[in-house]
């Protein structure tokens, strides 16, 4: 994918999708809080990982949401290890 999302776009994507999966208002999702706070179920985390793979055009670890248990954690990982690497490749 040549047009990779920015940090802000990834954060907003994550907020939108976590809110949808948990049926919580978007303004109640805090990016630095653990996913467990929102009762994000494992099946939802796997679904979000698959959606992120589609968005970014790459394979991601199925444990991504456990390894980086907040929106900030996931986004920081993606920017460092996926988005920025694909832009320099």
Secondary structure, 3 states (H helix, E strand, C coil): CCCCCCHHHHHHHHHHHHHHHHCCCHHHCCCCCEHHHHCCCHHHHHHHHHHHHHHHCCCCCCCHHHHCCEHHHHHHHHHHHHHHHHHHC
